[in-house]
Structure formats: C-alpha cells, structure tokens
Amino acid sequence: MLKKLATIALLLPLLASCQDANAPSGTSKVTLMLTDDPGFASAMVTIDGIYLQGGNDGGDAGRVWLSQTPVTTDLLTLKNDVLGLVDNVEVPSGHYADLRFVISGGYVEVENADGTTSLYATPDYGHLPDGVTPDGSLQMPSYVASGLKVKFDGGTVDITGTQEVLLVDFDVSQSFGHDAGGAGGWVMTPVIRGAHMDLTSSATVTLALADTVTLPSIGGTQVQLGDFTAVLDDGLGNTKDAAFASVNGVYTASFPYLMPETTWALQISGPAGLTFTTDPVLPGDVTTSSGQDAHFEVVITSAAPSAP
C-alpha cells in the first residue's frame, strides 16, 4: 500500500529589494532542493514551475517565479538525498501568502497483494515507462493551474533575511487515496507543510559494541557495525533509514531534513542471520525539536548467529 512519497527540502537563501518599508533591502539568491522518503515501487512527477504567491500585507502582489523550467523525476531515487531544483534566483523580499508547485502530471506504481504492481497515471502523461499502459487514472485537480500550495506555520512566508532557508515536507501517507467514485483510480490530494530551516531538525544515532561483545561471522563473512541500519518510523506509515558509517571511529547514522516536533520510533536492523540485543531495548523514541539535532546512543549487548 501507498505509504510515503516525498520530502521536499527547500533551501532558500532569500533577500532582495522590497516596496515594504519594514522589509530589508538588497538582493539574494534562491536555491531549491528536493529529497524523498520511499514507500512504494515508483513515483514520477513533472514539476513545470515553482513560484511564491504575493500577499497584500507586505506590498507584494501576484506571482514571483522561482523556476519555470520543467523537471521530471522519480522521487523514489532520492532516498535520503536531495535534488537541486532552483539555483541562484533573486526575488523581492517581503511577505508572501504561500509557496506553490505547478505539477502537470505524474504516475504512481502501487504494490498489489500478490506481489505484482499496478500503475496509475494522469491523462496523456508523456513520461511513462516504455511499453507500459496505465492500469488506471491518477487525478491531480487544478495543480497545473493554481499550483500545489505549501502550508507554513503562521500562514505566510516571510522573506526577510540574508539567507532564508525553508524545509517543505510532502507527506504522501495522507496525500494519495483511492478514487471515491469507485472507478479504481487514485486521487492526489497532497498534505504538505513547511518550516524555516533554522527551526527544522536532524537526528544522529550512534552504534557501539559493549566491551564484552564480539560480532560473529555469518556465512563465512565477519559482521561489522557498518552492516547495521537505523530505521525511523513516525507511526503514520512514514519511514526513513540510514546505514551506519564510521566517522572518526564512531559508527553513526544521520537523518537530515526532519520536520520539527515529531516523535519517531527507532529500530536497528542487522544483517540476515544475526540475532542481537541492545541497550536501550528498542524501539526507542527519537523526538525532533526546532533547530536541534536529536542524539540517540545504542550499544549492542549481545550478538550471535540466529538459530537454524
């Protein structure tokens, strides 16, 4: 089933001249990055444009385009990574009603209970896999016209600093569903939210061995701490995973670009054929707070090949 499509990390260094006397003057540049959380077989979208919608409170009116160059990407290729969408674009500073993505089409490939997949696409979408005919339709009401709105805390986007950095989270666990009309298709009704990057969060998990523990060999291969993976689950069907890597001799799994004020359940996944225990006993709660890096330390207290 469809769980999670994408997290859109939006990095916006923003500042420019403004007609509002209360806003700073000068210019700055915009950089836009895209990242993702996987959840199903494939998820292709075409973003035709990205713009800020001016608001009356700051003296800005109309659309301020960040990009009008179409970008087509499979969001599932961006696991724990980012994709540059906008780079070095100057915009007026001030108060904006919202940020919007113009999405002209796409498709989702959903896993079926029997292990097969079904593909649902918007009408006449030009980026289907070669030789593939859609099994049903994907509806995206009005997103090619008015654009897909990003909801920010406080309701507006204030572009006032020499470097304004924003994070936008696209939560597909709440954004896609079956067509209520019973036609067998899917409907895109996105739930996305944004926050200033300096108020967003990250998480770091460290993994170590207790002094009395030596990792065994499995199938003739010595198990290493780098064979383990940290997994975060928010309880809403959204997961993130990161492999452990040695950083100055400490095995660390890092999770950047996390929305604040979220509690994640942490699990550690080991290589096949290994049974192990940890201190603390998992799952454990990792809570992200505004502008903070959440740290969680895990120690492996026993490890042995799994019983046949």
N, C-alpha and C positions, 0 to 999 in steps of 0.2 A: 504494500500500500504506500501511497504517497506520504512522505514524512516531512522532508525539508529540502528546499531548493537552494536558496542562496542567501548569503550575507553580503551586502554591498558595502564595502569600506570606501567611504567618500572622503578624500583628503583634499581640503580646500584652503590653500593659503590665499586669503582674500583681503584686499583693501583697494579702494580707488576713490576718485573724486565723487562728491555727493552734493546734491542740492539741499540736503537737510543740514542746517547749521549745527546741529548737535552731533553729527557724524564726522569721523575723521576724514582728512583729505589725503590725496596721494593715490598711488596705484599699487596693485599687487597682482599675483597670478594664481590661477586655479589649476589644481591637479586632482584628477578623479580616478580612484582605484576601485576595482571590483574583485570580490572574493566570494567563496561559496561554502556551503555545507551540503554534503551529498545525502541522498535519500532514496534514489531510485535509478533506473537504468540510464536515462539521458534526459536532458532538459535544455533545449535550444531556444534562444530568444534573439530577436533582432531589435536593437535599440537604435531608432532613427535620429533621436535628438534628446538633449538634456537641457533644461532651462530653469532659471529662477523666475517665479511669478511675483511681479512687483506688487507692493501693498500701498495703500493710501497713507498709512501712518508715517512712513518715512519719506514721503515725497517721490517715491519711485512708482512708476506705472508701467503696465504691460510686461512683456516677456524679455528677459535678458538671457540670451542663449549662451550656454557653455560649450555645446557641440551640436552640429547638425550633420555630422559625418556618421553614416550608418555603421554599426558594429554588430556582427553576428557571432555568438559564442555559445558553446555548450558549457553551461555553468558548472557541470559536474567535473570538468577538467581543472577547476580552480580550487580544489580541496586544499584548505589551509594555505592558500596563496592569493595573490592579488593580480589584477589585470588593469593596466593603465587605460582609462577612457578619455580623460581630458588632461591636457598638459599646458601650462603657461598661458592661461586665458585671463585677460584683465576684465573686471566687472566693476560697476559702480558700487560703492559701499552704501549701506543703509539697511532698511528693514524690508524683508521680503515675506510675502504671505506663505510661500511654500516652495519646495523643490519638486520638479516633475520630470519623469522619464516618458518619452514618446516611444511606445513599443508597437511596432507594426505587425508583428506576427511571431509565431513560435510553435513548438510542439513539446509534448512530454511523452516519455515512454514508460509505461507503468508495468510493474511485475504482476503476473497473474498467479493464482494459487497453484497451478500445475507447473510452474517454472518457466512458462513462456512469457512474452511481453506483448502489450498492445500499445499502439502509437496513436495519439490524438493530436491533431494539428489544426491551426487556424486555416480558413479557406484560402486556397491557391497559394499556400506558403511555398516559397521558392527555394528553401534550403533543406528539403527532405533528403534522407539517405538515398543513394542511387537505387532505383528499382523498388522502392518502398511505397506502398499505397496506404494512407491512413486508415485505421480501423474505426475512427470516429472523429468528431469535431472537438476543437478547443476554442471556447469563446473568450474574447478579450474585449468586453464592452467599453467603447469610447477611448481606449488608451492611445489610439493613433491620432485622435483629435485633441482632446483636452489634456492628455498625458496622465501618467500614473503618479498620484500625489504621495509624497513622503510626509508623514506626520512627525512633527517635532514637539518636544516638551515645551510648553509655553505658547504653542500655536504658530509662531513665526520664526523666520530665520534671520538673525541679526548678523550682518557682515560689518564688523567694526574693528577688527584687529589687524595687525600687520601680517599675522598668519592665523587664519581661521581654519580649523580642522574639524571636519564632521565625520561621523560614522553613521551609515544607514544600514539597517538590518531588514532583510526581506525574508519574512517567516512564512514559508510555503506550507508548513503544517496547518496553518489557518487560512491559506490563500488559494487553495485549489480544492474543488469538490465536484462530485458528480452532478450532471445536469438535472435539476429538479423536475424538468419536464419528462424525464424518463426516456430520453432519446438515446441514452448510452454514451453521451459525450461528457466532456469535462468543462467546467467554467472557472475562469481565473478571476478571483475577487481578492486581490492582494491585501495583506495586512503588513505594512512596513512602517518602521519608526526610525527616527534619527536622534542623534545626540552630539554635542560638541566633543571632539576627540579628547580634549583635556579632561573631560568628565567620564570618558569611557574607560574600560577596564581590560586587564590581561590576567592570565594565570600562569604560574610556573609550578610544575610538580617535579620533585627530585626523588630519585630511587637509589637505595643503597642496600648493601648486604649487612646483616648482623655479623658480629665478629666470629660467631661460631658456624656460619653458613658458607658452604662452597657450592656453587652451581654445578650440577651434574652434566654428563654428556647424554644427548638424546640421538639415537641412531648414528652413533659414532661422531657426532658434532658437539663440541663444547658449547654449552649455553652461555651467552653473555648478557649483561644488563641491557645492551643495545637491541636485544631481541624482544624486549618488552615494549608495550604500548600503553599510554594513558588515554582513557576514554571519559569524556564528559557527557552527561545526559541531563537535559533540563526538565525531564518528566513530561514534556509535551510532544515527544516524538522527534526532538531535535538533538543530534549528537555531533560531537567533534572528537577527533582522535589525533594523537601526535606521538610519534616514536621517540624513545629516549635516545639522546646522543650525549657524548662526553663533552663537557665544557669545562676546561681546566681541571679535568679529573673527576668532575661531578656529573653524574648522569641526570639530564634534565629534559623534560618535555614542556614545550612552550605553546601557549594559546594566546595569540594576539587578537585584537579587534573583537573583544567581547562587550556586549551591551551591559551597562551597569545595573545594579540592584537585581541580580538574577542568581538563584541558587542552583548549582549543578551537582549531580551525584557523580563522584569519581570512582572509577574502577580501573584496575590494572589488568591488562591482557598479556598472557605469557605465550611462549611458543607451544605448538601442539606436542602433547605427550609429557608435559610438565605439570606437576601439582606443587603448589606453593602456598604459603600463608604470609600475611603481612601484619605489621604494626604501624598504624592502627588497622583494625579489622575494617575491610571495605565492604560496601560503598561508604564513602565519606563525603560530607558536604563541602563544596567549594563555593563561597559566596563572593560575587564580584561587587565592588563598591566604586563609586565615582572617582575617577582619577587614580585608582590604586591598582597595584599588581598583587593578586592573591597568591600566597605561597602555601604549598602543601607538601609535607615530607612523608615519604613512605619507606619503610625498612622491611626487606624480605627476611622473615624469621625462620623459614624452613623451605627446602626445595628438594624434590625427588622425582624420578620418573614416575609417571602415572601407572597404576596397577593395570595389568592386562585385562 
